[in-house]
Structures are given as structure tokens and as C-alpha cells.
Amino acid sequence: MESQKTISHSELMSASEVCRMFGVSNRTLSRWLENGKFPLPVRVGGTRRWRRSELDLFIESKGDNND
């Protein structure tokens, strides 16, 4: 039997939380997703949620590219 990794709700962020974190509008977030420039969300109860850990890695990787 395969075990599933459980994700705590505190690790999941809504689209509005992600927009605030990055200082962008919901439309900009949607464009980033459409263009493949942003981590994909997971679906929880029909809503999009992002793993905080993936966003942290995304931010770190962008910082590395700007050096």
C-alpha cells in the first residue's frame, strides 16, 4: 500500500495570499501560470493552493539566476 504525504493547511497558500506575497495582481499570477513561469498549484476542494515550500524554492532559484 502506498503512503500519501499529507500537507498541512498552514503550508498551503491561496491565490490571494500568493499575490500578496509576490506583490502582483490575480491576473498577473494567471499569466505567469499560463506562460509556465510559476509553480503549478494543487487542487483542494476545487480551489487552487500553492505549497509554501515550493514557492520558497522558486524564490531562491530566481535569486540564483540574478547573480
C-alpha positions as CSV (number, residue, x, y, z in Angstrom):
1,M,0.0,0.0,0.0
2,E,1.3,3.4,-1.0
3,S,1.5,6.1,1.7
4,Q,0.4,9.6,0.8
5,K,2.2,12.6,2.0
6,T,-0.1,14.8,4.0
7,I,0.2,18.5,3.6
8,S,-0.7,20.8,6.5
9,H,-3.2,23.6,5.7
10,S,-0.6,26.1,7.1
11,E,1.7,25.1,4.3
12,L,-0.9,25.7,1.6
13,M,-1.5,29.3,0.3
14,S,-4.5,30.7,-1.6
15,A,-4.2,32.7,-4.8
16,S,-4.8,35.9,-2.9
17,E,-2.1,35.1,-0.4
18,V,0.4,34.3,-3.2
19,C,-0.5,37.5,-4.9
20,R,0.2,39.5,-1.7
21,M,3.5,37.5,-1.2
22,F,4.7,38.5,-4.7
23,G,3.1,41.9,-4.9
24,V,1.1,41.1,-8.0
25,S,-2.5,41.0,-9.2
26,N,-4.5,37.8,-9.7
27,R,-4.3,38.5,-13.4
28,T,-0.5,38.6,-13.3
29,L,-0.4,35.3,-11.4
30,S,-2.7,33.8,-14.0
31,R,-0.4,35.0,-16.8
32,W,2.6,33.6,-15.1
33,L,0.8,30.2,-14.8
34,E,-0.3,30.3,-18.5
35,N,3.3,31.1,-19.6
36,G,4.8,28.3,-17.4
37,K,6.8,30.8,-15.3
38,F,5.4,29.9,-11.9
39,P,5.0,26.7,-9.8
40,L,1.7,24.9,-10.5
41,P,-0.9,24.8,-7.8
42,V,-2.6,21.8,-6.3
43,R,-6.3,21.5,-6.3
44,V,-8.0,21.3,-2.9
45,G,-11.8,21.2,-2.9
46,G,-12.0,22.9,-6.3
47,T,-9.7,25.7,-5.3
48,R,-6.0,26.4,-6.2
49,R,-3.5,26.2,-3.4
50,W,0.3,26.5,-3.6
51,R,2.7,24.8,-1.3
52,R,4.7,27.4,0.6
53,S,7.8,25.2,0.4
54,E,7.6,25.2,-3.5
55,L,7.2,29.0,-3.5
56,D,10.3,29.4,-1.2
57,L,12.3,27.2,-3.6
58,F,11.0,29.2,-6.6
59,I,12.1,32.5,-4.9
60,E,15.6,31.0,-4.1
61,S,16.0,29.8,-7.7
62,K,15.1,33.3,-9.1
63,G,17.7,34.8,-6.7
64,D,20.3,32.5,-8.0
65,N,19.6,33.5,-11.6
66,N,20.1,37.2,-10.9
67,D,23.6,36.9,-9.6
